[in-house]
Amino acid sequence: MDWGTELWDQYDIIEKHTQSGLELVEKYVKFVKERTEIEQNYAKQLRNLSKKYNPKRSSKDEPECRLSSYQAFLDVLNEMNDYAGQRELIAENMMMSICIDLTKYLQELKQERKTYLLEAKKAQQSLESTYKQLDGSKKRFEREWREAERAAQYAEKTDQDINATKADVEKAKQQAHMRAHVAEECKNDYAAQLQKFNKEQNQFYFDDMPQIFNKMQILDESRVQKLAKGYILFSETEKQVMPIIGKCLEGITKAGTNVNERNDSMVVIEQNKSGFDRPGDLEFEDYSQGINRASSDSSLGTPKGPMDILGKNRSKNFWLFSKRSKLSPSTLPPFSTPPAPSPANGPPSPKFGRDTLSYCLKEINKTVKPRISSFRTLRRSKFTAERNLPTVTEDFSHLPPEQRRKRLQQKLDDICKELQKEVDQSEALGKMKDVYEKNPQMGDPATLASQISQTSQNIERLRGELSKYEVWLAEAGGRGETLRYKTHTFNNNGAHDIHSPDGAHSDESTPDPSQAIYAEFDDDFEDEEIASPIGKCTAMYNFPGASEGTIAMQEGEVLAVVEEDKGDGWTRVRRNNGDEGYIPTSYVTISLNK
């Protein structure tokens, strides 16, 4: 069953139905658009929520950041941010696969429907025009037939009139004959127009309009099918991201299961352990003896009782728990705890060690106003003075022993890393200067003098700091486990020693006193492991490799890359026979392994 057969006379109904179908598509598109806006707003609110509770960069160095519960909360925020991304993906996919696609299809549908309606209107207008021609020919035939009948009656009357002349009779008969001829022609024209109209009417109702109605039926069924797919996509779009959303939720669950309360307790201990010994027993002071009591460790500045030790009496409490131990975050590192002197040998006093005079001198020195060298120091001193806080010292002596050792160890590691960078830069500058001296066309060695001098000064400064901090670490009871680096000595011209690829060893060079500190690490770098190649290179030009540390190569030769260019213009390579050396980076084309 189709519309052309069953609804041949329901043109208005079909037109109204198809228009209603288009309006339904438009309504669904608007519905999906509003849904995408809801998803986008939801995702935006989730992202803002995650951003609101995410710590700022300045707070990521706080001690609690190492706790598993804190890290788990950060994981929850990250998973929530990913969850928001999936909601945004749902909105984007709905907009692309439903809204945009259906909107484009709707425009095509309207245009096609409009074409069919125009065809139907054109066929109807053609039929109406044929009918008007038929009606005109019919009226003309009717008129002419009446005129012919009237002329025939007049001719007959004239013929019977005895007073009429023969000429009048003949004229009346000719007029009647002419009218009859015209009426006959109108009759034939009317018959032809009638036949034409019947044919067109049959074509209109049995061929043209049924075909148009059937096309509109196909169009409407296609619209319904497309709309049904849009309904399915509305669900499938969200189903596609549900596994990822499930993973986000699983990540939140995993973050909760990863919380380790025992580990958090250990982290708190590690961050806040002072390293102090517990106070010893108080000595009995016998006032019944009639002798002058000498000053002792236990009689000077000891707490009045257990309540003072537990910090209950804040005005005269035990120094370990006093307000003096609370340091400002702006003047102390994150892991800082109250300052105190290191315990002496023997039974310690709750307030100070055996040497009362030394302790008093230390306390006096702490109160002496230091020399202010800069405006920043002035502000810092004022800040600590207003709050009755101890000034942060370079050797971290304001920290408890355990925290001091950790901070000194961390400082040593940072200095070693910085020193290694300076040593590498000096090595590169030395190689570059040597190349410039042997190949003046490549550059002027004098341009590197200032850089070499500055690098040498930085190395000497860092070595001095390293030695200083190692001494402090030894005083604090540390083991001095610093990061190891390759040591290089430099002469006045910036040339480096035998550790450099093209440096020359000089017996007259004076060893740096601080080199003794690193003597224990020299053996670790004498037997270096053979580095595995990180890529290959092909020589574009010949290179003689005349200087020490370099290697000769021929144009087209393929070599293995062992070490990348560090910015000095040289690349370390190796031949198949094991020979290694440096070559100019600009002389080869390099392809690194992925």
C-alpha positions as CSV (number, residue, x, y, z in Angstrom):
1,M,0.0,0.0,0.0
2,D,1.2,3.4,-0.9
3,W,0.1,7.0,-0.7
4,G,-0.4,7.4,-4.5
5,T,-3.0,4.6,-4.5
6,E,-4.7,5.0,-1.2
7,L,-4.4,8.8,-0.6
8,W,-4.8,10.0,-4.2
9,D,-7.3,12.7,-3.1
10,Q,-5.6,13.7,0.2
11,Y,-3.1,16.2,-1.1
12,D,-3.6,18.6,1.9
13,I,-3.3,15.8,4.4
14,I,0.0,14.7,2.9
15,E,1.4,18.2,2.8
16,K,0.5,18.8,6.4
17,H,1.9,15.4,7.6
18,T,5.2,15.9,5.9
19,Q,5.5,19.4,7.3
20,S,4.8,18.0,10.8
21,G,7.6,15.4,10.3
22,L,10.1,18.2,9.5
23,E,9.1,20.1,12.6
24,L,9.7,16.9,14.7
25,V,13.2,16.7,13.3
26,E,13.9,20.3,14.2
27,K,12.5,19.8,17.7
28,Y,14.8,16.8,18.2
29,V,17.8,18.7,17.1
30,K,17.0,21.5,19.5
31,F,16.5,18.9,22.3
32,V,20.0,17.4,21.6
33,K,21.6,20.9,21.5
34,E,20.2,21.7,24.9
35,R,21.4,18.3,26.2
36,T,25.0,19.1,24.9
37,E,24.8,22.5,26.7
38,I,23.9,20.7,29.9
39,E,26.8,18.3,29.4
40,Q,29.2,21.1,28.7
41,N,28.1,23.1,31.7
42,Y,28.4,20.0,33.9
43,A,31.9,19.3,32.6
44,K,32.9,22.9,33.2
45,Q,31.6,22.8,36.7
46,L,33.5,19.6,37.4
47,R,36.7,21.1,36.0
48,N,36.3,24.2,38.1
49,L,35.6,22.0,41.2
50,S,38.8,20.0,40.5
51,K,40.8,23.1,39.9
52,K,39.4,24.7,43.1
53,Y,40.7,21.9,45.3
54,N,43.9,21.2,43.5
55,P,46.9,22.6,45.4
56,K,48.8,25.6,44.0
57,R,52.4,25.2,43.0
58,S,53.6,26.9,46.1
59,S,51.8,24.5,48.3
60,K,53.0,21.3,46.5
61,D,56.2,21.4,48.6
62,E,54.3,21.1,51.9
63,P,55.1,18.1,54.1
64,E,51.6,16.6,53.9
65,C,52.0,16.3,50.1
66,R,54.0,13.1,50.7
67,L,51.1,11.4,52.6
68,S,49.3,8.7,50.8
69,S,45.9,10.1,51.8
70,Y,46.9,13.5,50.3
71,Q,48.2,11.8,47.1
72,A,44.9,9.8,46.9
73,F,42.9,13.0,47.1
74,L,45.0,14.4,44.2
75,D,44.3,11.2,42.3
76,V,40.6,11.7,42.9
77,L,40.8,15.3,41.6
78,N,42.7,14.1,38.5
79,E,40.2,11.3,37.8
80,M,37.3,13.8,38.3
81,N,39.0,16.1,35.7
82,D,39.2,13.1,33.3
83,Y,35.6,12.4,34.0
84,A,34.7,15.9,33.0
85,G,36.6,15.4,29.8
86,Q,34.5,12.4,29.0
87,R,31.3,14.5,29.6
88,E,32.7,17.1,27.2
89,L,33.4,14.3,24.7
90,I,29.7,13.2,24.9
91,A,28.6,16.7,24.2
92,E,31.0,17.0,21.3
93,N,30.0,13.7,19.7
94,M,26.3,14.4,20.1
95,M,26.8,17.8,18.4
96,M,28.8,16.3,15.5
97,S,26.9,13.0,14.9
98,I,23.3,14.2,15.7
99,C,22.8,17.9,15.6
100,I,25.1,18.8,12.7
101,D,24.2,15.7,10.7
102,L,20.5,16.0,11.2
103,T,20.5,19.8,10.5
104,K,22.2,19.2,7.2
105,Y,19.8,16.3,6.4
106,L,16.8,18.5,7.4
107,Q,17.9,21.2,4.8
108,E,18.1,18.5,2.1
109,L,14.7,17.1,3.2
110,K,13.0,20.5,3.0
111,Q,14.5,21.2,-0.4
112,E,13.3,17.8,-1.8
113,R,9.9,18.2,-0.3
114,K,9.6,21.6,-1.8
115,T,10.5,20.2,-5.2
116,Y,7.8,17.6,-5.0
117,L,5.2,20.1,-3.9
118,L,6.1,22.4,-6.8
119,E,5.7,19.5,-9.2
120,A,2.3,18.7,-7.8
121,K,1.3,22.4,-8.0
122,K,2.5,22.6,-11.6
123,A,0.5,19.5,-12.6
124,Q,-2.6,20.9,-10.9
125,Q,-2.2,24.2,-12.7
126,S,-1.8,22.5,-16.0
127,L,-5.0,20.5,-15.5
128,E,-6.9,23.6,-14.4
129,S,-5.6,25.5,-17.5
130,T,-6.9,22.6,-19.8
131,Y,-10.2,22.7,-18.0
132,K,-10.6,26.4,-18.6
133,Q,-9.9,25.9,-22.3
134,L,-12.5,23.1,-22.3
135,D,-15.0,25.3,-20.5
136,G,-14.4,28.2,-23.0
137,S,-14.8,26.0,-26.0
138,K,-18.0,24.5,-24.5
139,K,-19.5,28.0,-23.9
140,R,-18.5,29.1,-27.4
141,F,-20.2,26.0,-28.9
142,E,-23.3,26.7,-26.9
143,R,-23.4,30.3,-28.0
144,E,-22.8,29.5,-31.7
145,W,-25.3,26.7,-31.7
146,R,-28.0,29.1,-30.3
147,E,-27.1,31.7,-32.9
148,A,-27.3,29.1,-35.7
149,E,-30.7,27.9,-34.5
150,R,-31.9,31.5,-34.4
151,A,-30.6,32.2,-37.9
152,A,-32.3,29.0,-39.2
153,Q,-35.6,30.1,-37.7
154,Y,-35.2,33.6,-39.2
155,A,-34.5,32.1,-42.7
156,E,-37.6,29.9,-42.5
157,K,-39.7,32.8,-41.4
158,T,-38.4,34.9,-44.2
159,D,-39.0,32.2,-46.7
160,Q,-42.7,32.0,-45.7
161,D,-43.2,35.8,-45.7
162,I,-45.0,36.8,-49.0
163,N,-43.8,40.3,-48.8
164,A,-40.1,39.2,-48.6
165,T,-38.1,39.4,-51.8
166,K,-36.2,36.6,-53.2
167,A,-32.9,38.4,-52.3
168,D,-34.0,38.6,-48.6
169,V,-34.8,34.9,-48.5
170,E,-31.5,34.0,-50.1
171,K,-29.6,36.2,-47.7
172,A,-31.3,34.8,-44.7
173,K,-30.6,31.2,-45.8
174,Q,-26.9,32.1,-46.3
175,Q,-26.7,33.6,-42.9
176,A,-28.3,30.5,-41.4
177,H,-25.9,28.2,-43.3
178,M,-22.9,30.3,-42.1
179,R,-24.1,30.1,-38.5
180,A,-24.6,26.4,-38.7
181,H,-21.1,26.0,-40.1
182,V,-19.6,28.0,-37.2
183,A,-21.6,26.1,-34.7
184,E,-20.3,22.8,-36.2
185,E,-16.7,24.1,-35.9
186,C,-17.3,25.1,-32.3
187,K,-18.7,21.6,-31.6
188,N,-15.7,19.9,-33.1
189,D,-13.4,22.2,-31.0
190,Y,-15.3,21.5,-27.9
191,A,-15.1,17.7,-28.5
192,A,-11.3,18.0,-29.0
193,Q,-10.9,20.1,-25.9
194,L,-13.0,17.6,-23.9
195,Q,-10.9,14.7,-25.1
196,K,-7.7,16.6,-24.2
197,F,-8.9,17.4,-20.7
198,N,-10.0,13.9,-20.0
199,K,-6.6,12.6,-21.1
200,E,-4.8,15.1,-18.9
201,Q,-7.1,14.5,-16.0
202,N,-6.5,10.8,-16.2
203,Q,-2.7,11.5,-16.4
204,F,-3.0,13.8,-13.4
205,Y,-4.9,11.4,-11.1
206,F,-3.5,8.1,-12.2
207,D,0.2,8.9,-13.0
208,D,1.5,12.4,-12.0
209,M,0.0,12.8,-8.5
210,P,0.5,9.2,-7.4
211,Q,4.1,9.3,-8.4
212,I,4.6,12.6,-6.5
213,F,2.7,11.1,-3.4
214,N,4.9,8.0,-3.6
215,K,8.1,10.1,-3.7
216,M,6.9,12.1,-0.7
217,Q,6.1,8.8,1.1
218,I,9.6,7.6,0.5
219,L,10.9,10.9,1.7
220,D,8.9,10.7,4.8
221,E,9.9,7.2,5.6
222,S,13.6,8.1,5.1
223,R,13.0,11.0,7.5
224,V,11.6,8.6,10.1
225,Q,14.4,6.2,9.6
226,K,17.0,8.9,10.0
227,L,15.3,10.2,13.1
228,A,15.3,6.7,14.6
229,K,19.1,6.5,14.0
230,G,19.4,9.8,15.8
231,Y,17.5,8.4,18.8
232,I,19.9,5.4,18.9
233,L,23.0,7.7,18.6
234,F,21.7,9.6,21.6
235,S,22.2,6.5,23.7
236,E,25.2,5.0,21.8
237,T,27.2,8.2,22.1
238,E,27.1,8.0,25.9
239,K,27.6,4.2,25.9
240,Q,30.9,4.6,24.0
241,V,32.5,6.6,26.8
242,M,31.0,4.6,29.6
243,P,34.0,2.3,29.8
244,I,36.4,5.2,30.2
245,I,34.1,6.8,32.7
246,G,34.1,3.4,34.5
247,K,37.9,3.5,34.5
248,C,37.8,7.0,36.0
249,L,35.5,5.8,38.8
250,E,37.8,2.7,39.2
251,G,40.7,5.1,39.5
252,I,38.9,6.9,42.3
253,T,38.3,3.6,44.0
254,K,41.9,2.6,43.5
255,A,43.0,5.9,45.0
256,G,41.1,5.1,48.1
257,T,42.5,1.6,48.4
258,N,46.1,2.9,47.9
259,V,45.8,5.0,51.1
260,N,48.3,3.5,53.6
261,E,47.8,4.8,57.1
262,R,50.9,3.1,58.4
263,N,53.0,4.6,55.7
264,D,51.6,8.1,56.4
265,S,52.6,7.7,60.0
266,M,56.1,6.8,58.9
267,V,56.3,9.8,56.6
268,V,55.2,12.1,59.5
269,I,58.0,10.5,61.7
270,E,60.6,11.0,58.9
271,Q,59.6,14.6,58.3
272,N,59.4,15.7,61.9
273,K,61.9,13.5,63.8
274,S,64.2,15.9,65.7
275,G,66.9,13.5,66.7
276,F,67.1,14.8,70.2
277,D,67.6,12.5,73.2
278,R,64.9,12.4,75.8
279,P,65.5,14.4,78.9
280,G,67.4,12.6,81.7
281,D,66.4,12.1,85.3
282,L,66.6,15.2,87.5
283,E,69.2,15.0,90.2
284,F,68.2,15.3,93.8
285,E,69.1,18.7,95.4
286,D,69.6,18.4,99.1
287,Y,68.8,21.7,100.7
288,S,69.3,20.3,104.1
289,Q,73.1,20.3,103.7
290,G,74.7,23.5,104.9
291,I,77.1,23.9,102.0
292,N,77.2,26.2,99.0
293,R,75.5,24.3,96.2
294,A,77.5,24.6,92.9
295,S,75.8,25.2,89.6
296,S,75.0,22.0,87.8
297,D,73.3,20.9,84.7
298,S,70.2,19.9,86.5
299,S,69.8,23.0,88.6
300,L,70.0,25.7,86.0
301,G,67.0,26.3,83.8
302,T,65.4,22.9,84.5
303,P,61.6,22.6,84.1
304,K,59.6,22.8,87.3
305,G,57.8,19.6,86.8
306,P,56.2,17.2,84.4
307,M,53.5,19.7,83.4
308,D,56.2,22.0,82.1
309,I,57.7,19.2,80.1
310,L,54.4,18.4,78.4
311,G,53.9,22.0,77.5
312,K,50.9,22.7,79.8
313,N,52.5,25.8,81.4
314,R,53.2,27.9,78.3
315,S,54.7,30.8,80.2
316,K,57.6,28.8,81.7
317,N,57.4,25.5,79.8
318,F,60.1,23.2,78.6
319,W,62.0,24.6,75.7
320,L,61.4,21.7,73.3
321,F,57.6,22.4,73.3
322,S,57.6,26.2,73.7
323,K,56.2,28.8,71.3
324,R,59.8,29.6,70.4
325,S,59.9,26.3,68.4
326,K,57.1,27.4,66.0
327,L,58.9,28.9,63.0
328,S,57.3,30.9,60.2
329,P,56.8,29.1,56.9
330,S,58.4,32.0,55.2
331,T,61.6,31.7,57.1
332,L,61.9,27.9,57.5
333,P,61.9,25.0,55.1
334,P,58.8,22.7,55.1
335,F,60.4,20.1,57.2
336,S,61.7,22.5,60.0
337,T,61.3,21.8,63.7
338,P,62.3,23.8,66.8
339,P,66.0,24.7,67.1
340,A,68.0,23.2,69.9
341,P,71.7,22.5,70.7
342,S,73.0,19.0,70.1
343,P,73.0,16.8,73.2
344,A,76.2,16.5,75.1
345,N,77.8,13.3,76.4
346,G,76.5,11.9,79.6
347,P,73.1,12.6,81.1
348,P,71.7,15.5,79.2
349,S,70.0,18.5,80.8
350,P,66.6,19.4,79.6
351,K,67.7,22.9,78.9
352,F,71.4,22.7,77.8
353,G,74.5,20.5,78.0
354,R,77.3,20.3,80.6
355,D,79.1,23.5,79.5
356,T,76.8,26.1,80.9
357,L,79.1,29.0,79.9
358,S,79.2,27.8,76.2
359,Y,75.4,27.6,76.2
360,C,75.1,31.1,77.6
361,L,77.5,32.4,75.0
362,K,75.5,30.8,72.3
363,E,72.3,32.2,73.6
364,I,73.9,35.7,73.7
365,N,75.1,35.3,70.1
366,K,71.6,34.4,69.0
367,T,70.4,37.7,70.3
368,V,73.1,39.9,68.8
369,K,71.9,41.8,65.8
370,P,73.7,40.5,62.7
371,R,75.2,42.8,60.1
372,I,72.5,43.6,57.5
373,S,73.9,43.2,54.0
374,S,70.9,43.9,51.9
375,F,67.3,45.2,52.0
376,R,66.0,41.6,51.8
377,T,68.0,40.7,54.8
378,L,66.7,43.7,56.6
379,R,63.1,42.7,55.9
380,R,63.7,39.1,56.9
381,S,65.4,40.2,60.2
382,K,62.5,42.5,60.9
383,F,60.0,39.8,60.2
384,T,61.7,37.3,62.5
385,A,62.3,39.9,65.2
386,E,58.6,40.9,65.3
387,R,57.6,37.3,65.8
388,N,60.4,36.4,68.2
389,L,61.6,33.7,65.7
390,P,65.2,32.5,65.3
391,T,66.9,33.5,62.0
392,V,67.4,30.8,59.5
393,T,71.1,30.0,59.2
394,E,73.1,28.8,56.2
395,D,74.2,25.6,58.0
396,F,70.7,24.8,59.1
397,S,71.8,24.8,62.7
398,H,68.4,26.2,63.6
399,L,66.9,22.8,62.8
400,P,66.9,19.7,64.9
401,P,69.8,17.2,64.3
402,E,67.8,14.8,62.2
403,Q,66.2,17.5,60.0
404,R,69.5,19.3,59.7
405,R,71.2,16.2,58.4
406,K,68.5,15.8,55.8
407,R,68.6,19.4,54.6
408,L,72.4,19.4,54.4
409,Q,72.3,16.1,52.4
410,Q,69.7,17.6,50.1
411,K,71.8,20.8,49.7
412,L,74.9,18.7,48.9
413,D,73.0,16.8,46.2
414,D,71.8,20.0,44.6
415,I,75.3,21.5,44.6
416,C,76.7,18.3,43.0
417,K,74.1,18.4,40.2
418,E,74.9,22.1,39.5
419,L,78.6,21.4,39.7
420,Q,78.3,18.6,37.2
421,K,76.5,20.9,34.8
422,E,79.3,23.5,35.1
423,V,82.0,20.8,34.6
424,D,80.2,19.6,31.4
425,Q,80.0,23.1,30.1
426,S,83.6,23.7,30.8
427,E,84.6,20.5,29.0
428,A,82.5,21.6,26.0
429,L,84.0,25.1,26.0
430,G,87.5,23.6,26.2
431,K,86.9,21.3,23.2
432,M,85.4,24.2,21.2
433,K,88.4,26.5,22.0
434,D,90.8,23.7,20.9
435,V,89.0,23.3,17.6
436,Y,89.0,27.1,17.0
437,E,92.7,27.3,17.7
438,K,93.5,24.5,15.2
439,N,90.8,25.6,12.7
440,P,90.6,29.4,12.8
441,Q,88.0,29.4,10.0
442,M,85.5,27.9,12.4
443,G,85.7,30.7,15.0
444,D,87.8,32.9,17.1
445,P,89.1,31.3,20.4
446,A,89.2,34.7,22.1
447,T,85.4,34.9,22.1
448,L,85.3,31.9,24.5
449,A,87.7,33.4,27.1
450,S,85.0,35.2,29.1
451,Q,82.7,32.1,29.2
452,I,85.6,29.8,30.2
453,S,86.6,32.2,32.9
454,Q,83.1,32.5,34.3
455,T,82.6,28.8,34.2
456,S,85.9,28.2,36.1
457,Q,84.8,30.7,38.7
458,N,81.5,29.0,39.1
459,I,83.2,25.6,39.5
460,E,85.6,26.9,42.1
461,R,82.7,28.6,44.0
462,L,80.6,25.4,43.9
463,R,83.6,23.3,45.0
464,G,84.0,25.7,48.0
465,E,80.4,25.4,48.9
466,L,80.5,21.6,48.5
467,S,83.5,21.4,50.9
468,K,81.7,23.7,53.3
469,Y,78.5,21.7,53.4
470,E,80.4,18.4,53.7
471,V,82.1,19.7,56.8
472,W,78.8,20.8,58.2
473,L,77.3,17.4,57.4
474,A,80.1,15.7,59.1
475,E,79.6,17.9,62.2
476,A,75.9,16.9,62.1
477,G,76.8,13.3,62.1
478,G,76.0,12.6,58.4
479,R,77.8,10.1,56.1
480,G,78.4,12.5,53.2
481,E,76.6,10.5,50.6
482,T,76.6,13.1,47.8
483,L,75.9,12.7,44.1
484,R,79.1,11.8,42.3
485,Y,80.3,13.8,39.3
486,K,83.3,13.8,36.9
487,T,86.0,16.1,38.1
488,H,88.0,18.2,35.7
489,T,90.9,20.5,36.4
490,F,91.6,23.6,34.3
491,N,94.6,25.6,33.6
492,N,94.7,29.4,33.1
493,N,93.9,29.1,29.4
494,G,90.7,27.0,30.0
495,A,92.2,23.8,28.6
496,H,91.1,20.6,30.5
497,D,92.9,17.6,31.7
498,I,93.1,14.1,30.5
499,H,89.5,13.4,31.2
500,S,88.6,15.8,28.3
501,P,88.6,14.4,24.8
502,D,91.2,16.9,23.5
503,G,92.9,18.3,26.6
504,A,96.6,17.8,27.3
505,H,97.8,16.6,30.7
506,S,100.2,18.9,32.5
507,D,102.5,17.7,35.3
508,E,102.9,21.3,36.5
509,S,99.2,21.7,37.3
510,T,98.5,22.4,40.9
511,P,95.8,20.2,42.4
512,D,92.8,21.8,43.9
513,P,92.8,21.3,47.7
514,S,89.1,20.4,47.5
515,Q,89.9,17.6,45.1
516,A,90.7,15.4,48.2
517,I,87.0,15.4,49.0
518,Y,86.3,13.6,45.7
519,A,89.2,11.2,45.8
520,E,87.0,8.5,47.0
521,F,84.9,8.7,43.9
522,D,87.7,8.7,41.3
523,D,87.9,4.9,41.1
524,D,84.2,4.8,40.1
525,F,84.9,6.7,37.0
526,E,88.1,5.1,35.9
527,D,86.4,2.0,34.5
528,E,83.3,3.4,32.8
529,E,80.9,1.0,31.2
530,I,80.8,1.0,27.4
531,A,77.7,3.1,26.5
532,S,75.3,1.5,24.1
533,P,74.7,3.5,20.8
534,I,71.7,5.8,20.8
535,G,71.6,6.2,17.0
536,K,73.6,6.3,13.8
537,C,75.2,9.1,11.7
538,T,76.5,9.5,8.2
539,A,79.5,11.7,7.4
540,M,78.8,14.4,4.8
541,Y,82.5,15.7,4.8
542,N,86.0,14.4,5.5
543,F,87.3,15.2,9.0
544,P,91.0,14.6,9.9
545,G,90.5,14.2,13.6
546,A,94.0,15.7,14.3
547,S,93.4,16.8,17.9
548,E,93.3,14.4,20.9
549,G,89.9,13.1,21.7
550,T,88.6,13.4,18.2
551,I,88.3,10.7,15.6
552,A,88.9,10.9,11.8
553,M,86.1,10.0,9.4
554,Q,85.6,9.9,5.6
555,E,82.7,11.2,3.6
556,G,79.9,8.6,3.5
557,E,81.2,6.7,6.5
558,V,78.5,5.4,8.9
559,L,79.3,5.6,12.7
560,A,77.4,4.8,15.8
561,V,76.3,7.7,18.0
562,V,77.2,7.3,21.6
563,E,76.5,10.7,23.1
564,E,74.4,13.6,21.7
565,D,75.6,17.1,21.1
566,K,75.3,19.0,24.4
567,G,75.3,22.4,22.7
568,D,79.1,22.6,22.1
569,G,78.9,21.5,18.4
570,W,80.5,18.0,19.1
571,T,79.0,14.5,19.0
572,R,80.6,11.4,20.4
573,V,80.7,8.4,18.0
574,R,82.1,4.9,17.8
575,R,83.4,2.7,15.0
576,N,82.7,-1.0,14.6
577,N,86.2,-1.7,15.9
578,G,85.5,0.1,19.1
579,D,87.3,3.3,18.5
580,E,85.5,6.3,20.0
581,G,85.9,10.0,19.7
582,Y,84.3,13.3,19.0
583,I,83.3,14.7,15.6
584,P,81.7,18.1,14.5
585,T,78.0,17.8,14.6
586,S,77.6,19.9,11.5
587,Y,79.7,17.4,9.5
588,V,77.2,14.5,9.8
589,T,73.5,13.7,9.5
590,I,72.2,12.0,12.6
591,S,69.3,9.6,13.1
592,L,68.6,8.7,16.7
593,N,66.8,5.5,17.8
594,K,63.2,6.0,18.9
